[in-house]
Amino acid sequence: MSSDNSTEPDGSKKRAAEEVSDDSDQRSRKTSKAAVGISINQETIRTGSDPPADDKRLGNYITNDDEWFNEGVTSGKKKSSKSQSIEALKEDEDYFIVTQKYLKIDLAHFLKTGETKPFISSTAATASQRVASIDFDIIASKMVYKRDLMALIAAVKKLFEWKVHQSKEYMAPYFPLIQSSGAGKTKLLHESQCSMANDTDVHVRLILCTNGDPPEMLSQNCSIFSETLDVSQFQVGEDGQRKLSEKMATLVETNDNKKKVVLLFDESQHLTSNSDGWHFRCIRWWLRLPDKPNGVNVVCVFAGTTTRLANYYAEQNHSTDSRNASVKYLGGKKLYPPFCQLTTTGLVSRSDGPKFGTVGVRTNGNIVTEFDVATQYGRPLFGRLQLNGKLKDALGSILFRMRGAGQELSLQKYFSLLATRLQMGQVSFDFASELVASGYAHLTHFSPPVVAEIAFLPDPVCAWLAMTQMIKDCDLYEKVGGILMGCGKHPSVWSEKAIKIYSSALCRPEKGDVGEVAAAFYMLACGDELRFEHSRDLTQLSVPLENWIARMQQGKGAKLSKSTAKPSVNFIQVCRNYLHYTLNEIQDSGLLKHWYLGGRASYAYASCKAYDMLVPLQYTVNGTLHYCPMLVSVKNRVAYSAKQRQAAIEAMEKVFTDAKVETGVCMLFHIGLGDTLEESSSLSHTFCQGKVVSVTIVLPTEDEFGATNLALCSTCGGGQESEVMVSHAELAFGAEGNCLLRSKTKNDDLSKSLLNDISKGYNEAFGTNSGATTGTEADSTM
């Protein structure tokens, strides 16, 4: 089919004078019908020139089939008819993009069916929700350390070498700063601006990016920003590209003749809101121009929540829709890595400003709770909200961002909530990007186009909200903003979802981590029940040590001692910690108190042989609070003899002895034992200062929370059959039956059959029995 290649001056295709088709008229009438009663002027919204006819934003709704046109018309008329129909669709989309937040209409459903439907919990809607104004408390206090600040400034100054050395390696002099909401991006940009402004050679501007937001939705006090860049004012096309270039030229104008300019763009995800990141790419091409106004050297930082800022590779130099192909651009094809060093977790707890108060003491008319104090040990935004008395009203919005709307959660949302508390492992590139953009994951490494590593950093607010969803009948957030969320679900539901997450390979755990994750899940679930029994508002996070142990023992062998020291545990999430500290270093540095008040425990570093988890304890002596460690060794095995059990406890006790720490607890945690006669034990002695006591916890095969099933689940992405096949060589030489495999399967016939077939195949291939043993002999090797 031939096409009309003639273009208008703005780069768009020429349009015929024919009237719009009947289908287009019908769609326009539907648009008008949907907009009835909305006091918004549609013509006012459509400002600037229209995007070119080949706009890719509508790719999901427009097909290229020739049947889409009438076969009786000429090629020119076909092109014209298609162009007009595209324009009608674009008008609908442009209109609803701007007004969707008012209409609450599902845009995709409307364009597909013409029917209006409530708009609920899309990624874009969730990501755009704010729990505080952009500049909330930014200038209220200084950062208490300069590690992040100095690292960012050093990275910015290195960008200036791009122009000086005529870089042929890196594409353009910029790097993104990508993290989820509330991590302190704006704070860091502001302090960087203040610091670099003292440099006599550098001119710095902090720019707020928006996308047609009405004034009341913007920050009420924009004193920290030098400029506002509204991308909705620059329509896709040559004219829009020219206007954006003119805007960039004004941003680098200086009155002090400085030759170095740093542009710090905040909320940069708005630059990529167009389907192909047109605004962001236009700015990048402008940065690649060899000459700038007055010869200045310009570098940029783009702060935002989307990894797309770091994932746009070089396009062809010859482009027909938005760039002048006759201009020679500098630069290569490699991108500067994003800045990921944001160590702002717990910033408020370490600040010199006023603390919220002491637990149990009345402050500002309210009794301070453990949750109030814990809020200072997570994201700086949440800590500042709590100090200003505004966190309570924001909790619903935070939860909405974490889990979305509606009672039914997707498997991805289950993962977001579980990983907040358990640190389950790494996920795919696209999923990692989504968790950063529309959740509270922290980007730790980025190597496009396939590697994005994330972590859920210690954050008691997110962990507390996730906890409310994991307690049966907890109705603290049954509704958020009038949207029904449903009550909390029993922990067994969450363990079943965790099994699906691992078995479907949505998440890949590190070797040996699943047993630790399952143990942590069981510990948290037992603690959650005790917290909920004590107070349905869950503001007290700590639980007595003896009650917690008794709950984990499920009433078997539990003997509650009445220690005068009143030891307690206080963790609602378990985080990764790779510091190779000895116990005395942890204790002397104050980390135990920091972890306890922040409501967290830690997994040990990977090569730690004596224990797998470290839990902080608090106890009282003569009215004074003290803190000591509890070491947990998790054994995810079929059998574990009494001799092995004693050796494991002695290994933990040796850690205390070597570090000269005299007070603490050693816990041996068995999960997945095949021998049901094994039982838990009570504390070896009553807890007291100056003594290291021990306890053994044995989970029954059918525990009520499903933790054992989680510990034994398949993690290879293909179920038990895949586990057998990927281990075929070792199994064929070593055993019959699936005792060496830890899959939780009631019927072992399939596994035994597969293993026997594999063993037989090896025997035939090598003409020998290849050392195959009976099932009984194999079991004895465990």
Summary of the structure (lengths in Angstrom):
residues: 782
radius of gyration: 30.5
end to end distance: 70.7
largest distance: 95.9
contacts: 2454
relative contact order: 0.07
helix: 41%
strand: 14%
